[in-house]
Amino acid sequence: MIRATITALTLALTAPALAQSAPVPVAAPDSARLAAAEKAVAALVPKGIYMKMMRDQFPRMMDAMMAQMMGKTAAELGIPRSGSDDGKTMREAAASADSHFEERMKIMTRVMGEEMGVVFDKIEPRVRAGLSRAFARKFTTQQLNEMNVFFATPAGSAFASEYLTTFMDPEVIQEMMAAMPEMMKVMPAIMAKVEKATAHLPPPPKPETEQ
């Protein structure tokens, strides 16, 4: 469960890069508008930002998230557990199954950060290209120029350089974690609605290993 949570959170944080890597055919913006958009995006997604986020911030963020999660019981997190784990914190339950669990998780997040940093460093130029086209579609040349004037100021430069990395700050992660119990509570009802909405479809094929 905890590994699944880490994977889900990683995907959530890196979704902007993944989404921008899949081009969608749209009308090409005029050159002046695109140039202004590219300048704005370069400020918001500076070169090397994803490598920095994944290599430097991701492990610290995950360690902080794990520390907060492991001190809570399954009930406090809204996660169903077996009767034998009732009242135990996640740390106690994990330690009973694997005495090296926390060390293993720290190594896992460090390696994931290093390896995903390499991957997203390669994707980063495409992120900028996709965002530039999106900005050119969403904003006028005047609006983009005004953004660039702001980004050229000390305050604007500070904001732009910290914009993406702020999503991995402890304050943000703390609020995401606080929302987890509520999300877990509503998930059964959501899945029941999904099941009802897909009731007219034949059941999905089983994996070959289960046939």
N, C-alpha and C positions, 0 to 999 in steps of 0.2 A: 504494500500500500504506500509506504513512504517513498520507495523508489519510483512508483507511478506518479506520486505527487511531484517529485523532483523533475521527472520527465515532462509532465504537464506544464509546470511553471516555466521550464526552459523553453518549451515551444511557445508559450504565451509571450515571453519576453523577446523571442527572436522572430515572432510571426511577421513583423514589418519587413524584415529582410527576406524571408521566405516568400511573402506575397509579392514583393516587388521583383523577384527573380523570374516570375512568369509573365512575359509580355502579353498585353491585350491590344489588338489592333484598334487604334483611335486616330482621328484626324491630326495631322502634324500641326503644332502651333507655329505662329510666325517666328522668325529668327530673333527679333528683339525681345519678344515675350519669353521665349525659351532661354535666352541668354540671361535675362533677369532672374528667371526661376533657377537656373543652374547656380547662379551666384548665391542665392538665398539658401539653396540646399547644401552647397559647399560649406556654409557657415554652420548649419544644423547637423550635418553628417560629415565632420572633418575626417580627413584621411587617417586611418588606423583606429577609428573609434570602436569598431566592433571587436577588434583584437584586444583593445584595452578593457572593454566591458567584460568580455568572456574570460580573459586570462587573469585580470586583476580584481575585478569586482564580483564576478560570478561566484567564486569559491567563498569569499567573505559573506556575500549575501546568503548563500545556501547554509553556511555554518550558523549564521544568526537565525535563519528560519528554522533550522533543525533544533537549535538550542531552545527556541520558543515552543516548538511542537513537542519535543521529547519530554518536556516538563508537564504536559497535560495528559489527562486520561482520554481514552477513546470516546467516552461519553461527552467530555468537554469539547471534543473536536467534531462531534456528530457522526462518529464512525462506528458501525456495528462491530462488536468483537465477541469472541467466544466467552463462555461463562468463566473459564479459568483465568481470563484476563480482567475480569470485573474489578474496578478499583485501582488497578495498576496504572502507573504512568506509561506513556509510550516507551520511555527509556527502560523502565523495569521489564516491560513485556518483551522488548527487543533484546535486552541483555540476557533474558532467560533462554532465548533461542540461539543467540550468537553473542558471546562475550566481547567480540571484536567489532560489533556492529557499527558503533560510532566512528571508530578509526577507519573502517571500511568505507563508510559514507563520505568521510572527509577526503579520502584518496580518490573516490569515485568522482566527486564534484571537481577536484583539482584537475584530474585527467580530462574530464568532460570539458572544462573551461579551456584548457590548453588546446585540445583537439578541435573544438568548435570554433575557437578563435581563429585557427588556421583556415577553416572552411569559410567562415563569414568574412574573413579578410579578402578572400577571393571573390565573394559575392558582392562586397561593398560597392565597387564601381557600378554594378548593375542597380543596386539600391538607389544610388544617387541619380542614375539615368532615369529610372522609373519615377522617382519622386519629382525630378525636374519636370518631366512631362505632365505629371499629375498637378503640380503647382501651376504650370503654365495653362492648364485647362481650368483650374479652379479660381485663379486670381488674375486680375488684369495686370497689364504692364505697370500701371501707376501704383497699384497696391504692392506689387513685387519690388518696385524701386523704393517705395517707402519702407518696406521691410529691410531692404539692404542698407538704407540710410541708418536705420535703428541698429542693425547688426554691426555697423561700422563704429558705433559709439562704444565707450567702455562698458556701459551697462548692457547694451545689446550683444556685444562680443562675449561677455561673461555668461549671459543667458543662453546664447546659441551653443557655446562650447560645453555647457553642462546639461543641455536639454535632454538628450538621450540617456546619459548616465544617471540622471536623477531617478529614472524609473527603477533603478536597482538599489536605491538608497534604503537604509534600514527603516526609515519612517514610512516609506511606501509599502515595503514588504510586510511591515507590521500590520498595516491596515488590510492588506490582501489576506494575511493569515487570520485576522480577526473575522473576516467574512466567510472563512471556510466552513465553520459549523452550520451556518445558515444555508450555504450551498449544498452541503451534504444532506440536510434535512429535506430540501425540496427535490433532490435528485430522484428519489423513488417515484414521486408524483410525475416528474417530467418524463421518466422512462415509461411509466404507465401510459401517458398520453402518446408517446412515440409508438408504443406497441399498438394502441388503439388506432392511430392514424395509418399504420402500415398493415392492419389486420387483413386487408383485401389482397395483400401480396402473398405469394407462396413463401414458405420459410427459406431463408438463405441456405445455400449448399454448405454441407459440413466440410471442414478441411479434410484433405485426403487421409491424414493420419487417424481421423475418427471414423472413417467409413469402413 
